[in-house]
Amino acid sequence: LHFRGGICVWHRPPTIRTGALRVFINGCFDLVHAGHFNAIRQAQQVGASCGRPVHVVVGVHSSAAILLRKGPTTMTDLERGIVVAGARWTSELVTDLPYIELGVDLLDTLQADFIVHGDDVVVVAGGAGMFDEARDAQRLKVVKRTEGL
């Protein structure tokens, strides 16, 4: 799957766009905990609040990309993908995401209506926010991070 700025792998791509609202949420998902699952659940709920069926597309950043921005991961790419794919709210999985600004081009490529992310600010190389373009296009929905994690 190619999009401006990167290449990633799209698992379980949709065969037919059925009118469902498609939301995208991404993360490193290393040492997966309740907060990660809560974020995916909240992405599903944000979509459901629009009164349409919801498909949650979960993106997992590659270990190589995370290494450059945050340091080494504890879990492998495969392990993180398996855990996230097993979440009851995950409809589709995208792996090997680069750690760059994820904007409208990626959303359009994935046929996603918007990105959902926690209220923490994610900064990419160069100081830009990972979701600045999506926010400016009004295609970002922000959810509250799980308290205490």
C-alpha positions in Angstrom: 0.0 0.0 0.0 1.6 3.3 -1.1 0.7 6.7 0.2 2.5 10.0 0.1 5.4 9.6 2.4 5.4 5.9 3.0 4.5 2.3 2.3 2.6 0.0 4.7 0.9 -3.4 4.6 -2.9 -3.5 4.6 -4.4 -6.7 6.0 -8.0 -7.6 5.5 -8.8 -4.7 3.0 -12.5 -4.1 2.4 -14.0 -5.7 -0.6 -17.1 -3.5 -0.8 -17.7 -0.1 0.8 -21.1 -0.8 2.4 -21.9 2.7 3.7 -20.2 2.0 7.0 -18.3 4.8 8.7 -14.6 3.9 8.5 -12.3 5.2 11.3 -8.6 4.9 11.5 -6.6 4.7 14.7 -2.8 4.2 14.9 -0.2 3.5 17.5 3.0 1.7 18.4 1.0 -0.8 20.6 4.1 -2.0 22.3 3.6 -3.7 25.7 -0.1 -3.6 25.0 -2.3 -2.6 28.0 -5.9 -1.7 28.8 -5.3 1.9 27.6 -4.5 0.7 24.1 -7.7 -1.4 23.9 -9.7 1.4 25.4 -8.4 3.7 22.6 -9.5 1.2 19.9 -12.9 0.8 21.7 -13.3 4.6 21.8 -12.6 4.8 18.1 -15.4 2.4 17.5 -17.7 4.4 19.8 -16.9 7.7 18.0 -18.0 6.1 14.8 -21.1 4.5 16.3 -22.2 7.8 17.7 -22.8 8.8 14.0 -25.5 6.2 13.8 -23.9 4.1 11.1 -22.2 0.8 11.1 -18.5 1.2 11.9 -15.3 -0.4 10.6 -12.2 0.4 12.7 -8.9 0.3 10.8 -6.0 -0.1 13.2 -2.6 1.0 12.1 0.6 -0.3 13.8 3.9 1.5 13.4 6.9 -0.6 12.4 9.6 -1.4 14.9 12.1 0.3 12.6 10.1 3.5 12.5 9.6 3.4 16.3 13.3 2.9 16.9 14.1 6.1 15.1 11.6 8.2 17.2 11.2 6.5 20.5 13.8 3.7 20.9 13.6 -0.1 20.5 10.3 -2.0 20.9 9.8 -4.9 23.3 7.4 -6.8 21.1 8.1 -7.7 17.5 6.1 -6.3 14.6 4.3 -9.6 14.3 3.5 -9.9 18.0 2.1 -6.3 18.1 0.0 -7.0 14.9 -1.4 -10.2 16.3 -2.5 -8.6 19.6 -4.1 -5.6 17.9 -5.8 -7.8 15.3 -7.4 -9.8 18.1 -9.1 -6.9 19.7 -12.9 -7.2 19.3 -13.2 -3.7 17.9 -10.5 -4.2 15.1 -12.1 -4.6 11.7 -9.0 -4.2 9.6 -5.2 -4.0 10.2 -2.5 -1.9 8.7 1.1 -2.7 9.7 4.6 -1.3 8.9 3.3 2.3 9.2 6.1 4.9 9.1 6.3 7.3 12.0 5.5 10.4 10.0 2.6 12.8 9.6 -0.5 10.8 8.7 -2.8 12.9 6.8 -5.6 13.0 4.2 -3.7 10.9 1.6 -3.5 7.9 3.9 -7.1 8.3 5.0 -8.2 8.4 1.4 -6.1 5.4 0.5 -7.6 3.4 3.3 -11.1 4.8 2.5 -11.3 6.1 6.1 -13.5 8.9 7.0 -11.3 10.2 9.8 -8.5 9.5 12.2 -9.2 8.9 15.9 -6.4 9.6 18.5 -6.0 10.3 22.2 -5.6 13.8 23.5 -1.8 13.5 23.7 0.1 15.4 21.0 2.3 13.2 18.8 5.2 15.0 17.2 7.1 13.6 14.2 10.5 14.5 12.8 10.8 18.2 12.1 8.4 19.1 14.9 5.1 18.8 13.1 2.2 17.1 14.7 1.4 13.6 13.3 -2.2 14.6 12.7 -1.9 18.3 11.7 -3.1 17.8 8.2 -6.0 15.6 9.2 -7.0 18.2 11.9 -6.9 21.0 9.4 -9.1 19.0 7.1 -11.5 18.4 9.9 -10.9 14.7 9.7 -9.4 14.1 13.2 -11.5 13.1 16.2 -9.9 13.3 19.6 -10.7 10.9 22.5 -9.6 11.1 26.1 -6.6 9.0 27.1 -7.3 6.3 29.7 -6.5 7.9 33.1 -3.8 6.3 35.2 -1.9 4.7 32.3 
